[in-house]
Amino acid sequence: GGGGGEGARGVCTGGVSDVWNLMRALSVEERVRTLRSLPKDIQPLIFASVPSEDESLAILKIIPPRERALLLSGLTTHASTETLAALPPAECAATIRHVPPLDSERALLRLPPSVRTEVLGALPPRDAADLFSKMPLQSVSAVADGVSPRVVVNALRSMGAEELAVVYGDLVPSLSSKCVLEMTNT
């Protein structure tokens, strides 16, 4: 994605951005090693000072998914959502499992339905089910809208009866009927 002003990415001021400027001479791999060697509470602050989305994505692609979620926590909600949505579908899926439910919901809603299908389809069905069940109910239909019924059904099939009744009951009628058709065809 492009567009947004560079100052909107971070929430840091002063000395923290100076640290990143000092690391500019290092390769991306060396910057990642340096970043990962810092205390966990400092890492998100330093990551928030990375001046461009391209640079952020290059760093995130090297870092394991659980650690990505930690780094994203240092960004503004908008920047975190944008960065998460900019990851390739498989990387987004791996990372989304470790971010707070509201952040995962926002990121999924920013993706076009075809990419949302890829991201949700890349998750094990139980993880997709967990993702749906942790979202505010009104968001489930919005996130599932336009997603392949097969992906939604796989997630629904991984839910317990009580969880399924709540989530399925919240789906818009057009989506619930597509899911019923998918279930009868498989």
Secondary structure, DSSP 8 states (H G I E B T S, - for coil): ---S-GGGS----THHHHHHHHHTTS-HHHHHHHHHHS-TTTHHHHHHT---HHHHHHHHHHS-HHHHHHHHTTS-HHHHHHHHHHS-HHHHHHHHTTS-HHHHHHHHHHS-HHHHHHHHHHS-HHHHHHHHHHS-HHHHHHHHTTS-HHHHHHHHHTS-HHHHHHHHHHS-HHHHHHHHHHHHH-
